[in-house]
Amino acid sequence: MHTVRDVMTAEVFSVTEDTGYREVAEALVTHGVSALPVTNGEGRVVGVVSEGDLLHKEEFTGGDYDPPLRARLRARLGAGGSAGDKAAARNATELMTRPAVTVASDASVVLAARLMERHGVKQMPVVDGDGNLIGIVSRRDLLSVFVREDDDIAEETRSVIREILPEPIATVEDGVVRLTGEVEHRSDVEKLIHRVRQIEGVVAVDSELRWHADDVVPQHVQWRAGTP
């Protein structure tokens, strides 16, 4: 199973708590990113400042920004600014969203994807055990695990199911695994499908497996059997 460390970007740009508003804006534009981790003096992630946070600044569409910078910011973020709680912010501490949604480098890509979905973020700082910034991971990074050759997926699939089927029959096309063959018990089929779905790069599993003995008792039958 791939971990966040396998797909993250180790070269990550960040700002400190006392980084000024203009410097934050320039960093976003210069590095072509939508958000930056904010770290304290010890390198720990304390928040994230994003384009959305900067949009609260009323002076965004005017003020003392020189024309080139203002034009680039407006092009990236869209014209117009809005007032809000962060309108008077002067540095990253006052701009940032806290606490930051972070992920450990040894977390699975599945967990990272769930965190992003749950919190509605497009990227997350990657931290070590002490909360220090060591990388950044984006949705695109997580999707990279699905860009895998069908032959590689088929080989791993056969390895996984070989303990149940002496000659596993598995074909893969565009990440969709097709299983055929015969097994002794129906429960083996369910176990196989579950395990194959966990293989990285698998989009779906189509099973044509057949079984000799149905050892899966329907839930309603179990309930009736346990009824006094």
PyMOL CGO cylinders between C-alpha atoms (Angstrom):
from pymol import cmd
from pymol.cgo import CYLINDER

trace = [
    CYLINDER, 0.00, 0.00, 0.00, 1.42, 3.35, -1.02, 0.3, 1, 1, 1, 1, 1, 1,
    CYLINDER, 1.42, 3.35, -1.02, 1.92, 5.91, 1.71, 0.3, 1, 1, 1, 1, 1, 1,
    CYLINDER, 1.92, 5.91, 1.71, 1.83, 9.68, 1.55, 0.3, 1, 1, 1, 1, 1, 1,
    CYLINDER, 1.83, 9.68, 1.55, 5.63, 9.72, 1.55, 0.3, 1, 1, 1, 1, 1, 1,
    CYLINDER, 5.63, 9.72, 1.55, 5.60, 7.85, -1.78, 0.3, 1, 1, 1, 1, 1, 1,
    CYLINDER, 5.60, 7.85, -1.78, 3.58, 10.51, -3.59, 0.3, 1, 1, 1, 1, 1, 1,
    CYLINDER, 3.58, 10.51, -3.59, 4.20, 13.77, -1.72, 0.3, 1, 1, 1, 1, 1, 1,
    CYLINDER, 4.20, 13.77, -1.72, 6.33, 16.68, -2.91, 0.3, 1, 1, 1, 1, 1, 1,
    CYLINDER, 6.33, 16.68, -2.91, 9.30, 17.09, -0.57, 0.3, 1, 1, 1, 1, 1, 1,
    CYLINDER, 9.30, 17.09, -0.57, 10.20, 20.54, -1.87, 0.3, 1, 1, 1, 1, 1, 1,
    CYLINDER, 10.20, 20.54, -1.87, 7.51, 22.63, -0.22, 0.3, 1, 1, 1, 1, 1, 1,
    CYLINDER, 7.51, 22.63, -0.22, 7.19, 26.39, 0.01, 0.3, 1, 1, 1, 1, 1, 1,
    CYLINDER, 7.19, 26.39, 0.01, 5.97, 27.87, 3.26, 0.3, 1, 1, 1, 1, 1, 1,
    CYLINDER, 5.97, 27.87, 3.26, 5.73, 31.13, 5.16, 0.3, 1, 1, 1, 1, 1, 1,
    CYLINDER, 5.73, 31.13, 5.16, 6.22, 31.98, 8.80, 0.3, 1, 1, 1, 1, 1, 1,
    CYLINDER, 6.22, 31.98, 8.80, 3.71, 33.48, 11.19, 0.3, 1, 1, 1, 1, 1, 1,
    CYLINDER, 3.71, 33.48, 11.19, 5.10, 36.99, 10.80, 0.3, 1, 1, 1, 1, 1, 1,
    CYLINDER, 5.10, 36.99, 10.80, 5.26, 36.96, 6.99, 0.3, 1, 1, 1, 1, 1, 1,
    CYLINDER, 5.26, 36.96, 6.99, 3.48, 40.07, 5.74, 0.3, 1, 1, 1, 1, 1, 1,
    CYLINDER, 3.48, 40.07, 5.74, 0.33, 40.08, 3.63, 0.3, 1, 1, 1, 1, 1, 1,
    CYLINDER, 0.33, 40.08, 3.63, 2.06, 41.28, 0.49, 0.3, 1, 1, 1, 1, 1, 1,
    CYLINDER, 2.06, 41.28, 0.49, 4.85, 38.69, 0.83, 0.3, 1, 1, 1, 1, 1, 1,
    CYLINDER, 4.85, 38.69, 0.83, 2.25, 35.94, 1.19, 0.3, 1, 1, 1, 1, 1, 1,
    CYLINDER, 2.25, 35.94, 1.19, 0.46, 37.13, -1.95, 0.3, 1, 1, 1, 1, 1, 1,
    CYLINDER, 0.46, 37.13, -1.95, 3.71, 37.30, -3.89, 0.3, 1, 1, 1, 1, 1, 1,
    CYLINDER, 3.71, 37.30, -3.89, 4.71, 33.81, -2.73, 0.3, 1, 1, 1, 1, 1, 1,
    CYLINDER, 4.71, 33.81, -2.73, 1.40, 32.33, -3.92, 0.3, 1, 1, 1, 1, 1, 1,
    CYLINDER, 1.40, 32.33, -3.92, 1.80, 33.90, -7.34, 0.3, 1, 1, 1, 1, 1, 1,
    CYLINDER, 1.80, 33.90, -7.34, 5.53, 33.24, -7.72, 0.3, 1, 1, 1, 1, 1, 1,
    CYLINDER, 5.53, 33.24, -7.72, 5.29, 29.56, -6.81, 0.3, 1, 1, 1, 1, 1, 1,
    CYLINDER, 5.29, 29.56, -6.81, 2.00, 28.98, -8.62, 0.3, 1, 1, 1, 1, 1, 1,
    CYLINDER, 2.00, 28.98, -8.62, 0.27, 27.39, -5.65, 0.3, 1, 1, 1, 1, 1, 1,
    CYLINDER, 0.27, 27.39, -5.65, -3.16, 27.93, -4.12, 0.3, 1, 1, 1, 1, 1, 1,
    CYLINDER, -3.16, 27.93, -4.12, -2.12, 27.65, -0.47, 0.3, 1, 1, 1, 1, 1, 1,
    CYLINDER, -2.12, 27.65, -0.47, 0.96, 27.76, 1.74, 0.3, 1, 1, 1, 1, 1, 1,
    CYLINDER, 0.96, 27.76, 1.74, 1.67, 26.12, 5.09, 0.3, 1, 1, 1, 1, 1, 1,
    CYLINDER, 1.67, 26.12, 5.09, 2.43, 28.51, 7.93, 0.3, 1, 1, 1, 1, 1, 1,
    CYLINDER, 2.43, 28.51, 7.93, 5.13, 27.41, 10.36, 0.3, 1, 1, 1, 1, 1, 1,
    CYLINDER, 5.13, 27.41, 10.36, 6.27, 28.71, 13.72, 0.3, 1, 1, 1, 1, 1, 1,
    CYLINDER, 6.27, 28.71, 13.72, 9.84, 29.37, 14.77, 0.3, 1, 1, 1, 1, 1, 1,
    CYLINDER, 9.84, 29.37, 14.77, 10.44, 25.65, 15.39, 0.3, 1, 1, 1, 1, 1, 1,
    CYLINDER, 10.44, 25.65, 15.39, 9.23, 24.54, 11.96, 0.3, 1, 1, 1, 1, 1, 1,
    CYLINDER, 9.23, 24.54, 11.96, 5.92, 23.14, 13.14, 0.3, 1, 1, 1, 1, 1, 1,
    CYLINDER, 5.92, 23.14, 13.14, 2.84, 23.68, 11.01, 0.3, 1, 1, 1, 1, 1, 1,
    CYLINDER, 2.84, 23.68, 11.01, 0.42, 26.01, 12.79, 0.3, 1, 1, 1, 1, 1, 1,
    CYLINDER, 0.42, 26.01, 12.79, -1.94, 26.88, 9.94, 0.3, 1, 1, 1, 1, 1, 1,
    CYLINDER, -1.94, 26.88, 9.94, -2.48, 27.28, 6.21, 0.3, 1, 1, 1, 1, 1, 1,
    CYLINDER, -2.48, 27.28, 6.21, -2.97, 30.50, 4.27, 0.3, 1, 1, 1, 1, 1, 1,
    CYLINDER, -2.97, 30.50, 4.27, -4.79, 30.20, 0.96, 0.3, 1, 1, 1, 1, 1, 1,
    CYLINDER, -4.79, 30.20, 0.96, -5.93, 32.35, -1.91, 0.3, 1, 1, 1, 1, 1, 1,
    CYLINDER, -5.93, 32.35, -1.91, -9.37, 32.34, -0.30, 0.3, 1, 1, 1, 1, 1, 1,
    CYLINDER, -9.37, 32.34, -0.30, -7.96, 33.83, 2.88, 0.3, 1, 1, 1, 1, 1, 1,
    CYLINDER, -7.96, 33.83, 2.88, -6.37, 36.66, 0.91, 0.3, 1, 1, 1, 1, 1, 1,
    CYLINDER, -6.37, 36.66, 0.91, -9.63, 37.40, -0.87, 0.3, 1, 1, 1, 1, 1, 1,
    CYLINDER, -9.63, 37.40, -0.87, -11.01, 38.76, 2.39, 0.3, 1, 1, 1, 1, 1, 1,
    CYLINDER, -11.01, 38.76, 2.39, -8.67, 41.69, 2.07, 0.3, 1, 1, 1, 1, 1, 1,
    CYLINDER, -8.67, 41.69, 2.07, -10.62, 44.70, 0.86, 0.3, 1, 1, 1, 1, 1, 1,
    CYLINDER, -10.62, 44.70, 0.86, -7.45, 46.34, -0.42, 0.3, 1, 1, 1, 1, 1, 1,
    CYLINDER, -7.45, 46.34, -0.42, -6.90, 43.36, -2.74, 0.3, 1, 1, 1, 1, 1, 1,
    CYLINDER, -6.90, 43.36, -2.74, -8.23, 45.21, -5.77, 0.3, 1, 1, 1, 1, 1, 1,
    CYLINDER, -8.23, 45.21, -5.77, -6.48, 48.44, -5.01, 0.3, 1, 1, 1, 1, 1, 1,
    CYLINDER, -6.48, 48.44, -5.01, -4.21, 49.95, -2.41, 0.3, 1, 1, 1, 1, 1, 1,
    CYLINDER, -4.21, 49.95, -2.41, -0.48, 50.04, -2.70, 0.3, 1, 1, 1, 1, 1, 1,
    CYLINDER, -0.48, 50.04, -2.70, 0.06, 47.02, -4.96, 0.3, 1, 1, 1, 1, 1, 1,
    CYLINDER, 0.06, 47.02, -4.96, 2.02, 47.74, -8.09, 0.3, 1, 1, 1, 1, 1, 1,
    CYLINDER, 2.02, 47.74, -8.09, 0.12, 47.07, -11.36, 0.3, 1, 1, 1, 1, 1, 1,
    CYLINDER, 0.12, 47.07, -11.36, 2.00, 43.89, -12.42, 0.3, 1, 1, 1, 1, 1, 1,
    CYLINDER, 2.00, 43.89, -12.42, 1.45, 42.12, -9.10, 0.3, 1, 1, 1, 1, 1, 1,
    CYLINDER, 1.45, 42.12, -9.10, -2.17, 43.24, -8.89, 0.3, 1, 1, 1, 1, 1, 1,
    CYLINDER, -2.17, 43.24, -8.89, -2.82, 42.05, -12.43, 0.3, 1, 1, 1, 1, 1, 1,
    CYLINDER, -2.82, 42.05, -12.43, -1.33, 38.64, -11.76, 0.3, 1, 1, 1, 1, 1, 1,
    CYLINDER, -1.33, 38.64, -11.76, -3.27, 38.22, -8.53, 0.3, 1, 1, 1, 1, 1, 1,
    CYLINDER, -3.27, 38.22, -8.53, -6.51, 39.28, -10.18, 0.3, 1, 1, 1, 1, 1, 1,
    CYLINDER, -6.51, 39.28, -10.18, -5.86, 36.87, -13.04, 0.3, 1, 1, 1, 1, 1, 1,
    CYLINDER, -5.86, 36.87, -13.04, -5.28, 33.94, -10.65, 0.3, 1, 1, 1, 1, 1, 1,
    CYLINDER, -5.28, 33.94, -10.65, -7.99, 34.68, -8.13, 0.3, 1, 1, 1, 1, 1, 1,
    CYLINDER, -7.99, 34.68, -8.13, -10.57, 36.61, -10.10, 0.3, 1, 1, 1, 1, 1, 1,
    CYLINDER, -10.57, 36.61, -10.10, -11.34, 40.30, -9.92, 0.3, 1, 1, 1, 1, 1, 1,
    CYLINDER, -11.34, 40.30, -9.92, -12.91, 41.71, -6.82, 0.3, 1, 1, 1, 1, 1, 1,
    CYLINDER, -12.91, 41.71, -6.82, -12.42, 41.38, -3.11, 0.3, 1, 1, 1, 1, 1, 1,
    CYLINDER, -12.42, 41.38, -3.11, -14.75, 40.94, -0.18, 0.3, 1, 1, 1, 1, 1, 1,
    CYLINDER, -14.75, 40.94, -0.18, -14.84, 42.27, 3.35, 0.3, 1, 1, 1, 1, 1, 1,
    CYLINDER, -14.84, 42.27, 3.35, -14.71, 39.87, 6.25, 0.3, 1, 1, 1, 1, 1, 1,
    CYLINDER, -14.71, 39.87, 6.25, -13.06, 38.99, 9.48, 0.3, 1, 1, 1, 1, 1, 1,
    CYLINDER, -13.06, 38.99, 9.48, -9.66, 38.89, 7.80, 0.3, 1, 1, 1, 1, 1, 1,
    CYLINDER, -9.66, 38.89, 7.80, -10.02, 42.17, 5.94, 0.3, 1, 1, 1, 1, 1, 1,
    CYLINDER, -10.02, 42.17, 5.94, -7.65, 43.95, 8.29, 0.3, 1, 1, 1, 1, 1, 1,
    CYLINDER, -7.65, 43.95, 8.29, -5.06, 41.16, 8.38, 0.3, 1, 1, 1, 1, 1, 1,
    CYLINDER, -5.06, 41.16, 8.38, -1.44, 42.23, 8.01, 0.3, 1, 1, 1, 1, 1, 1,
    CYLINDER, -1.44, 42.23, 8.01, 0.47, 38.97, 8.31, 0.3, 1, 1, 1, 1, 1, 1,
    CYLINDER, 0.47, 38.97, 8.31, 0.15, 35.21, 7.94, 0.3, 1, 1, 1, 1, 1, 1,
    CYLINDER, 0.15, 35.21, 7.94, -0.93, 34.72, 11.56, 0.3, 1, 1, 1, 1, 1, 1,
    CYLINDER, -0.93, 34.72, 11.56, -3.97, 36.93, 11.05, 0.3, 1, 1, 1, 1, 1, 1,
    CYLINDER, -3.97, 36.93, 11.05, -4.70, 35.50, 7.60, 0.3, 1, 1, 1, 1, 1, 1,
    CYLINDER, -4.70, 35.50, 7.60, -4.26, 31.79, 8.10, 0.3, 1, 1, 1, 1, 1, 1,
    CYLINDER, -4.26, 31.79, 8.10, -6.84, 29.12, 8.75, 0.3, 1, 1, 1, 1, 1, 1,
    CYLINDER, -6.84, 29.12, 8.75, -6.11, 27.14, 11.89, 0.3, 1, 1, 1, 1, 1, 1,
    CYLINDER, -6.11, 27.14, 11.89, -5.61, 24.48, 12.92, 0.3, 1, 1, 1, 1, 1, 1,
    CYLINDER, -5.61, 24.48, 12.92, -4.12, 23.17, 9.70, 0.3, 1, 1, 1, 1, 1, 1,
    CYLINDER, -4.12, 23.17, 9.70, -5.40, 19.90, 8.26, 0.3, 1, 1, 1, 1, 1, 1,
    CYLINDER, -5.40, 19.90, 8.26, -2.21, 17.84, 8.11, 0.3, 1, 1, 1, 1, 1, 1,
    CYLINDER, -2.21, 17.84, 8.11, -1.31, 14.24, 7.38, 0.3, 1, 1, 1, 1, 1, 1,
    CYLINDER, -1.31, 14.24, 7.38, 1.54, 12.01, 8.52, 0.3, 1, 1, 1, 1, 1, 1,
    CYLINDER, 1.54, 12.01, 8.52, 4.05, 10.83, 5.96, 0.3, 1, 1, 1, 1, 1, 1,
    CYLINDER, 4.05, 10.83, 5.96, 3.39, 7.17, 6.80, 0.3, 1, 1, 1, 1, 1, 1,
    CYLINDER, 3.39, 7.17, 6.80, -0.39, 7.49, 6.36, 0.3, 1, 1, 1, 1, 1, 1,
    CYLINDER, -0.39, 7.49, 6.36, -1.96, 5.62, 3.46, 0.3, 1, 1, 1, 1, 1, 1,
    CYLINDER, -1.96, 5.62, 3.46, -3.02, 7.50, 0.37, 0.3, 1, 1, 1, 1, 1, 1,
    CYLINDER, -3.02, 7.50, 0.37, -6.57, 6.31, 1.10, 0.3, 1, 1, 1, 1, 1, 1,
    CYLINDER, -6.57, 6.31, 1.10, -6.56, 8.03, 4.48, 0.3, 1, 1, 1, 1, 1, 1,
    CYLINDER, -6.56, 8.03, 4.48, -5.13, 11.19, 2.93, 0.3, 1, 1, 1, 1, 1, 1,
    CYLINDER, -5.13, 11.19, 2.93, -7.87, 11.20, 0.29, 0.3, 1, 1, 1, 1, 1, 1,
    CYLINDER, -7.87, 11.20, 0.29, -10.54, 10.82, 2.97, 0.3, 1, 1, 1, 1, 1, 1,
    CYLINDER, -10.54, 10.82, 2.97, -9.09, 13.71, 4.97, 0.3, 1, 1, 1, 1, 1, 1,
    CYLINDER, -9.09, 13.71, 4.97, -9.11, 15.95, 1.91, 0.3, 1, 1, 1, 1, 1, 1,
    CYLINDER, -9.11, 15.95, 1.91, -12.68, 15.04, 1.11, 0.3, 1, 1, 1, 1, 1, 1,
    CYLINDER, -12.68, 15.04, 1.11, -13.85, 15.48, 4.71, 0.3, 1, 1, 1, 1, 1, 1,
    CYLINDER, -13.85, 15.48, 4.71, -12.29, 18.90, 5.11, 0.3, 1, 1, 1, 1, 1, 1,
    CYLINDER, -12.29, 18.90, 5.11, -12.79, 20.14, 1.55, 0.3, 1, 1, 1, 1, 1, 1,
    CYLINDER, -12.79, 20.14, 1.55, -9.13, 20.90, 0.88, 0.3, 1, 1, 1, 1, 1, 1,
    CYLINDER, -9.13, 20.90, 0.88, -7.10, 20.38, -2.27, 0.3, 1, 1, 1, 1, 1, 1,
    CYLINDER, -7.10, 20.38, -2.27, -3.74, 19.87, -0.63, 0.3, 1, 1, 1, 1, 1, 1,
    CYLINDER, -3.74, 19.87, -0.63, -2.34, 19.15, 2.82, 0.3, 1, 1, 1, 1, 1, 1,
    CYLINDER, -2.34, 19.15, 2.82, 0.95, 19.74, 4.59, 0.3, 1, 1, 1, 1, 1, 1,
    CYLINDER, 0.95, 19.74, 4.59, 2.79, 16.53, 5.43, 0.3, 1, 1, 1, 1, 1, 1,
    CYLINDER, 2.79, 16.53, 5.43, 4.31, 16.43, 8.89, 0.3, 1, 1, 1, 1, 1, 1,
    CYLINDER, 4.31, 16.43, 8.89, 6.57, 14.17, 10.92, 0.3, 1, 1, 1, 1, 1, 1,
    CYLINDER, 6.57, 14.17, 10.92, 5.84, 12.87, 14.40, 0.3, 1, 1, 1, 1, 1, 1,
    CYLINDER, 5.84, 12.87, 14.40, 6.66, 16.24, 15.96, 0.3, 1, 1, 1, 1, 1, 1,
    CYLINDER, 6.66, 16.24, 15.96, 4.43, 18.20, 13.59, 0.3, 1, 1, 1, 1, 1, 1,
    CYLINDER, 4.43, 18.20, 13.59, 7.35, 19.56, 11.56, 0.3, 1, 1, 1, 1, 1, 1,
    CYLINDER, 7.35, 19.56, 11.56, 6.73, 20.32, 7.90, 0.3, 1, 1, 1, 1, 1, 1,
    CYLINDER, 6.73, 20.32, 7.90, 8.39, 17.78, 5.58, 0.3, 1, 1, 1, 1, 1, 1,
    CYLINDER, 8.39, 17.78, 5.58, 6.30, 17.98, 2.42, 0.3, 1, 1, 1, 1, 1, 1,
    CYLINDER, 6.30, 17.98, 2.42, 3.00, 18.71, 0.72, 0.3, 1, 1, 1, 1, 1, 1,
    CYLINDER, 3.00, 18.71, 0.72, 0.50, 16.37, -0.91, 0.3, 1, 1, 1, 1, 1, 1,
    CYLINDER, 0.50, 16.37, -0.91, -2.22, 17.31, -3.37, 0.3, 1, 1, 1, 1, 1, 1,
    CYLINDER, -2.22, 17.31, -3.37, -5.23, 15.60, -4.90, 0.3, 1, 1, 1, 1, 1, 1,
    CYLINDER, -5.23, 15.60, -4.90, -3.24, 15.13, -8.09, 0.3, 1, 1, 1, 1, 1, 1,
    CYLINDER, -3.24, 15.13, -8.09, -0.51, 13.35, -6.15, 0.3, 1, 1, 1, 1, 1, 1,
    CYLINDER, -0.51, 13.35, -6.15, -3.03, 10.94, -4.67, 0.3, 1, 1, 1, 1, 1, 1,
    CYLINDER, -3.03, 10.94, -4.67, -4.53, 10.20, -8.07, 0.3, 1, 1, 1, 1, 1, 1,
    CYLINDER, -4.53, 10.20, -8.07, -1.10, 9.17, -9.34, 0.3, 1, 1, 1, 1, 1, 1,
    CYLINDER, -1.10, 9.17, -9.34, -1.49, 5.74, -7.71, 0.3, 1, 1, 1, 1, 1, 1,
    CYLINDER, -1.49, 5.74, -7.71, -4.20, 4.93, -10.25, 0.3, 1, 1, 1, 1, 1, 1,
    CYLINDER, -4.20, 4.93, -10.25, -1.87, 5.66, -13.15, 0.3, 1, 1, 1, 1, 1, 1,
    CYLINDER, -1.87, 5.66, -13.15, -0.55, 2.13, -13.16, 0.3, 1, 1, 1, 1, 1, 1,
    CYLINDER, -0.55, 2.13, -13.16, -0.04, -0.36, -15.97, 0.3, 1, 1, 1, 1, 1, 1,
    CYLINDER, -0.04, -0.36, -15.97, -2.69, -3.07, -16.29, 0.3, 1, 1, 1, 1, 1, 1,
    CYLINDER, -2.69, -3.07, -16.29, 0.02, -5.76, -16.43, 0.3, 1, 1, 1, 1, 1, 1,
    CYLINDER, 0.02, -5.76, -16.43, 1.36, -4.67, -13.04, 0.3, 1, 1, 1, 1, 1, 1,
    CYLINDER, 1.36, -4.67, -13.04, -2.11, -4.75, -11.52, 0.3, 1, 1, 1, 1, 1, 1,
    CYLINDER, -2.11, -4.75, -11.52, -2.78, -8.20, -13.02, 0.3, 1, 1, 1, 1, 1, 1,
    CYLINDER, -2.78, -8.20, -13.02, 0.47, -9.59, -11.65, 0.3, 1, 1, 1, 1, 1, 1,
    CYLINDER, 0.47, -9.59, -11.65, -0.26, -8.37, -8.13, 0.3, 1, 1, 1, 1, 1, 1,
    CYLINDER, -0.26, -8.37, -8.13, -3.85, -9.60, -8.36, 0.3, 1, 1, 1, 1, 1, 1,
    CYLINDER, -3.85, -9.60, -8.36, -2.71, -13.11, -9.28, 0.3, 1, 1, 1, 1, 1, 1,
    CYLINDER, -2.71, -13.11, -9.28, -0.26, -13.07, -6.41, 0.3, 1, 1, 1, 1, 1, 1,
    CYLINDER, -0.26, -13.07, -6.41, -3.00, -12.10, -3.97, 0.3, 1, 1, 1, 1, 1, 1,
    CYLINDER, -3.00, -12.10, -3.97, -5.47, -14.78, -5.03, 0.3, 1, 1, 1, 1, 1, 1,
    CYLINDER, -5.47, -14.78, -5.03, -2.95, -17.61, -5.61, 0.3, 1, 1, 1, 1, 1, 1,
    CYLINDER, -2.95, -17.61, -5.61, -3.34, -18.78, -2.02, 0.3, 1, 1, 1, 1, 1, 1,
    CYLINDER, -3.34, -18.78, -2.02, -6.96, -19.71, -2.76, 0.3, 1, 1, 1, 1, 1, 1,
    CYLINDER, -6.96, -19.71, -2.76, -6.86, -20.56, -6.46, 0.3, 1, 1, 1, 1, 1, 1,
    CYLINDER, -6.86, -20.56, -6.46, -3.99, -22.77, -7.69, 0.3, 1, 1, 1, 1, 1, 1,
    CYLINDER, -3.99, -22.77, -7.69, -4.16, -21.15, -11.12, 0.3, 1, 1, 1, 1, 1, 1,
    CYLINDER, -4.16, -21.15, -11.12, -5.67, -17.72, -10.66, 0.3, 1, 1, 1, 1, 1, 1,
    CYLINDER, -5.67, -17.72, -10.66, -7.36, -16.31, -13.71, 0.3, 1, 1, 1, 1, 1, 1,
    CYLINDER, -7.36, -16.31, -13.71, -7.37, -12.53, -13.67, 0.3, 1, 1, 1, 1, 1, 1,
    CYLINDER, -7.37, -12.53, -13.67, -7.39, -10.09, -16.54, 0.3, 1, 1, 1, 1, 1, 1,
    CYLINDER, -7.39, -10.09, -16.54, -7.19, -6.32, -16.28, 0.3, 1, 1, 1, 1, 1, 1,
    CYLINDER, -7.19, -6.32, -16.28, -8.31, -3.65, -18.70, 0.3, 1, 1, 1, 1, 1, 1,
    CYLINDER, -8.31, -3.65, -18.70, -8.17, 0.06, -17.85, 0.3, 1, 1, 1, 1, 1, 1,
    CYLINDER, -8.17, 0.06, -17.85, -7.83, -0.80, -14.17, 0.3, 1, 1, 1, 1, 1, 1,
    CYLINDER, -7.83, -0.80, -14.17, -10.92, -3.04, -14.12, 0.3, 1, 1, 1, 1, 1, 1,
    CYLINDER, -10.92, -3.04, -14.12, -10.11, -6.54, -12.85, 0.3, 1, 1, 1, 1, 1, 1,
    CYLINDER, -10.11, -6.54, -12.85, -12.06, -9.52, -14.20, 0.3, 1, 1, 1, 1, 1, 1,
    CYLINDER, -12.06, -9.52, -14.20, -11.91, -12.69, -12.11, 0.3, 1, 1, 1, 1, 1, 1,
    CYLINDER, -11.91, -12.69, -12.11, -12.88, -16.10, -13.46, 0.3, 1, 1, 1, 1, 1, 1,
    CYLINDER, -12.88, -16.10, -13.46, -12.53, -19.64, -12.15, 0.3, 1, 1, 1, 1, 1, 1,
    CYLINDER, -12.53, -19.64, -12.15, -13.94, -21.94, -9.51, 0.3, 1, 1, 1, 1, 1, 1,
    CYLINDER, -13.94, -21.94, -9.51, -13.49, -21.98, -5.73, 0.3, 1, 1, 1, 1, 1, 1,
    CYLINDER, -13.49, -21.98, -5.73, -14.70, -24.30, -3.04, 0.3, 1, 1, 1, 1, 1, 1,
    CYLINDER, -14.70, -24.30, -3.04, -16.76, -21.87, -0.96, 0.3, 1, 1, 1, 1, 1, 1,
    CYLINDER, -16.76, -21.87, -0.96, -18.78, -18.77, -1.66, 0.3, 1, 1, 1, 1, 1, 1,
    CYLINDER, -18.78, -18.77, -1.66, -17.07, -17.04, 1.26, 0.3, 1, 1, 1, 1, 1, 1,
    CYLINDER, -17.07, -17.04, 1.26, -13.78, -17.38, -0.63, 0.3, 1, 1, 1, 1, 1, 1,
    CYLINDER, -13.78, -17.38, -0.63, -15.26, -15.31, -3.45, 0.3, 1, 1, 1, 1, 1, 1,
    CYLINDER, -15.26, -15.31, -3.45, -16.24, -12.50, -1.13, 0.3, 1, 1, 1, 1, 1, 1,
    CYLINDER, -16.24, -12.50, -1.13, -12.81, -12.54, 0.50, 0.3, 1, 1, 1, 1, 1, 1,
    CYLINDER, -12.81, -12.54, 0.50, -11.05, -12.46, -2.86, 0.3, 1, 1, 1, 1, 1, 1,
    CYLINDER, -11.05, -12.46, -2.86, -13.09, -9.56, -4.18, 0.3, 1, 1, 1, 1, 1, 1,
    CYLINDER, -13.09, -9.56, -4.18, -12.47, -7.59, -1.00, 0.3, 1, 1, 1, 1, 1, 1,
    CYLINDER, -12.47, -7.59, -1.00, -8.71, -8.11, -1.19, 0.3, 1, 1, 1, 1, 1, 1,
    CYLINDER, -8.71, -8.11, -1.19, -8.45, -7.34, -4.89, 0.3, 1, 1, 1, 1, 1, 1,
    CYLINDER, -8.45, -7.34, -4.89, -10.35, -4.08, -4.43, 0.3, 1, 1, 1, 1, 1, 1,
    CYLINDER, -10.35, -4.08, -4.43, -7.63, -2.98, -2.02, 0.3, 1, 1, 1, 1, 1, 1,
    CYLINDER, -7.63, -2.98, -2.02, -4.90, -3.29, -4.64, 0.3, 1, 1, 1, 1, 1, 1,
    CYLINDER, -4.90, -3.29, -4.64, -3.68, 0.13, -5.70, 0.3, 1, 1, 1, 1, 1, 1,
    CYLINDER, -3.68, 0.13, -5.70, -4.71, 1.06, -9.20, 0.3, 1, 1, 1, 1, 1, 1,
    CYLINDER, -4.71, 1.06, -9.20, -7.81, -1.15, -9.21, 0.3, 1, 1, 1, 1, 1, 1,
    CYLINDER, -7.81, -1.15, -9.21, -10.80, 0.84, -10.42, 0.3, 1, 1, 1, 1, 1, 1,
    CYLINDER, -10.80, 0.84, -10.42, -13.39, -1.94, -10.10, 0.3, 1, 1, 1, 1, 1, 1,
    CYLINDER, -13.39, -1.94, -10.10, -13.73, -5.72, -9.86, 0.3, 1, 1, 1, 1, 1, 1,
    CYLINDER, -13.73, -5.72, -9.86, -15.95, -7.82, -12.12, 0.3, 1, 1, 1, 1, 1, 1,
    CYLINDER, -15.95, -7.82, -12.12, -16.32, -11.32, -10.71, 0.3, 1, 1, 1, 1, 1, 1,
    CYLINDER, -16.32, -11.32, -10.71, -17.37, -14.40, -12.65, 0.3, 1, 1, 1, 1, 1, 1,
    CYLINDER, -17.37, -14.40, -12.65, -16.07, -16.75, -9.98, 0.3, 1, 1, 1, 1, 1, 1,
    CYLINDER, -16.07, -16.75, -9.98, -18.16, -19.83, -9.27, 0.3, 1, 1, 1, 1, 1, 1,
    CYLINDER, -18.16, -19.83, -9.27, -18.34, -21.82, -6.03, 0.3, 1, 1, 1, 1, 1, 1,
    CYLINDER, -18.34, -21.82, -6.03, -19.21, -25.41, -5.10, 0.3, 1, 1, 1, 1, 1, 1,
    CYLINDER, -19.21, -25.41, -5.10, -20.60, -24.82, -1.61, 0.3, 1, 1, 1, 1, 1, 1,
    CYLINDER, -20.60, -24.82, -1.61, -22.62, -21.83, -0.44, 0.3, 1, 1, 1, 1, 1, 1,
    CYLINDER, -22.62, -21.83, -0.44, -21.43, -21.30, 3.10, 0.3, 1, 1, 1, 1, 1, 1,
    CYLINDER, -21.43, -21.30, 3.10, -22.69, -17.72, 3.35, 0.3, 1, 1, 1, 1, 1, 1,
    CYLINDER, -22.69, -17.72, 3.35, -25.80, -17.65, 5.53, 0.3, 1, 1, 1, 1, 1, 1,
    CYLINDER, -25.80, -17.65, 5.53, -28.09, -14.71, 4.70, 0.3, 1, 1, 1, 1, 1, 1,
    CYLINDER, -28.09, -14.71, 4.70, -28.48, -12.22, 7.54, 0.3, 1, 1, 1, 1, 1, 1,
    CYLINDER, -28.48, -12.22, 7.54, -32.24, -12.69, 7.83, 0.3, 1, 1, 1, 1, 1, 1,
    CYLINDER, -32.24, -12.69, 7.83, -31.72, -16.43, 8.26, 0.3, 1, 1, 1, 1, 1, 1,
    CYLINDER, -31.72, -16.43, 8.26, -29.17, -15.79, 11.00, 0.3, 1, 1, 1, 1, 1, 1,
    CYLINDER, -29.17, -15.79, 11.00, -31.66, -13.53, 12.74, 0.3, 1, 1, 1, 1, 1, 1,
    CYLINDER, -31.66, -13.53, 12.74, -34.41, -16.13, 12.58, 0.3, 1, 1, 1, 1, 1, 1,
    CYLINDER, -34.41, -16.13, 12.58, -32.06, -18.82, 13.87, 0.3, 1, 1, 1, 1, 1, 1,
    CYLINDER, -32.06, -18.82, 13.87, -31.26, -16.70, 16.87, 0.3, 1, 1, 1, 1, 1, 1,
    CYLINDER, -31.26, -16.70, 16.87, -34.87, -15.82, 17.63, 0.3, 1, 1, 1, 1, 1, 1,
    CYLINDER, -34.87, -15.82, 17.63, -36.25, -17.59, 20.72, 0.3, 1, 1, 1, 1, 1, 1,
]
cmd.load_cgo(trace, "trace")
